[in-house]
Amino acid sequence: MKQEETVGLKMTLVKMQSVLPLIANIVKQTAQYFQVDIALALMALLGAASTSLHYQIDVKSPLGKRHPVSLALMLFLDSGGRKSSVLERIMAALYSYEVVLTDLFMKAYANYKMEIEVWKSEKKILERLCRKEMVGSEQYAEVVDRLEKHIEAEPEAPWCHQLIFEDSTFLPFITQLSKSGHAAIVSAEGMTILEGKLSDEVAAINAGWSGEKFRFNRTGKPPMLISNPRVTSVIAVQEEFFRKLGKGKLDRLRASGFLARQLVFSPDAMMGSRLLEHRNESTEYLKQLDERLTVILEGLHEAIQNKGFKRKVVTLSPEADAYWRMTVDNVERMMAEGEFYAVAGDHASKLGENVLRVAAVLHEFEGLEGPISKNVLEIAKEITRSCSHDFMRIFCPPPRELVDADDLYAYFQVYINRNQRFERKTYLRQCAPNKLRKDGRFNEALAVLINQERIRIVSHGRTEFIDFMPHLPYVPASIPSNNSSLS
């Protein structure tokens, strides 16, 4: 994550403290306890909150459409960044709930085995009676009727409700959706998902995010029709390995809309600064996280058991409504040719909806009453904006020479900050960042900086100098003869 994005999220966390104190304290304590960037802590919390809430609530946009609150979250973080530890701790209550669901399934399955044995015995008796009676007789018709009713009353095998899929083939995942209507894909080693069979069915995952019904056809079996599904995804990957997926697969993920839906977090790993002497051992707010998730999951369990359950619809306050409309219009303007989102219309078109979803998840997890306030929506917008900038950096990077120019100018700041105006071009090329010392990249970056009027090249005798303050008049005598000693 770029430094300015990290700073931006820290400022957002400060705003959260007064508007969403529970969430702010959980994120802050998670970051301090595990010594990780707040972006990782926030991403994990949004994933846990969305997974527990997406079956129970929808959010209504100012345009009148209801949207799921399922989130698609993608984390880019190198190995050793503690993504597994953070995800496991934040989602501990969800994993505990899955243990409870498994225990309930095992008890139900034990009862089912007894019931099915009794049912099979009675079925055999009725079949023997059928064979004894004369076909067409009144007694035969009576036994056949009893047998048909008995077959219709076959005990139904229980199914194990599963919240989270970490590494799965597509069929178990789709079967769960057909049974419960919701699921979450969570993996700290996301390449197992992206390289596996599950990623080959991104249309179904996209439909789960959108809440759209879809059909899954099976050879030799009736098709599964999945109506109004909910799918949250939390996928953590290393950018280096993600790039190795290959252009074909990356293009398919982009063209399908899978990547456009992602809220991308790319925090710093903070390795080298995670000293134990600075670690905060307090877990007060992590315990409150467990308690809050437990309450939400109890509501989920009741909702699943209730066949007449209807989702709660969260709406925006009038002030939040106006702010959301303004945000959507601003994004639309930025999709024009030459603007920030000109090459990422697919991603930009989802931002307004993602702001709504994040706001609804924050509002409901915090336990707020009434419609979503403008303050909550502003925080959701800032989170989404930070994710969007990470998306653009990773999936729509600017030309290499522009990136190199920014990196080179960052290197020049050493001279600028000490009010040094000139330095020899050859010296700077020798001392520039390694990647800029070959393949003509130094000169290409210089050309961009000159075109941007951030520097200029001046000659003093037979030596070329870089002028870090091109807005000032150039006086040859102002170049010190021992300039290189300043470096």
Salt bridges, closest charged atoms under 4 A:
GLU5 OE1 - ARG385 NH1 3.61
GLU5 OE2 - HIS389 ND1 3.12
ASP58 OD2 - ARG66 NH2 2.80
ASP58 OD1 - ARG230 NH2 3.00
GLU122 OE1 - HIS150 ND1 3.73
GLU127 OE2 - LYS123 NZ 2.69
ASP145 OD2 - LYS149 NZ 3.41
ASP200 OD1 - LYS249 NZ 3.72
GLU239 OE2 - ARG243 NH2 3.15
GLU239 OE1 - ARG393 NH2 3.94
GLU240 OE2 - LYS244 NZ 3.68
ASP251 OD2 - LYS247 NZ 2.70
GLU277 OE1 - HIS278 NE2 3.84
GLU281 OE2 - ARG279 NH1 3.27
ASP290 OD2 - ARG89 NH2 2.89
ASP321 OD1 - ARG325 NE 2.72
ASP346 OD2 - ARG254 NE 2.66
GLU353 OE2 - HIS67 ND1 3.12
GLU353 OE2 - ARG357 NH2 2.54
GLU364 OE2 - LYS312 NZ 2.88
GLU378 OE2 - LYS374 NZ 3.93
GLU382 OE2 - LYS15 NZ 2.48
ASP404 OD2 - ARG400 NE 3.91
ASP404 OD1 - LYS435 NZ 3.77
ASP404 OD2 - ARG441 NE 2.86
ASP406 OD1 - ARG454 NH2 2.92
ASP407 OD2 - LYS435 NZ 2.50
GLU444 OE1 - ARG400 NH2 3.23
GLU464 OE1 - LYS425 NZ 3.48
ASP467 OD1 - ARG421 NE 2.97
ASP467 OD2 - ARG456 NE 2.85
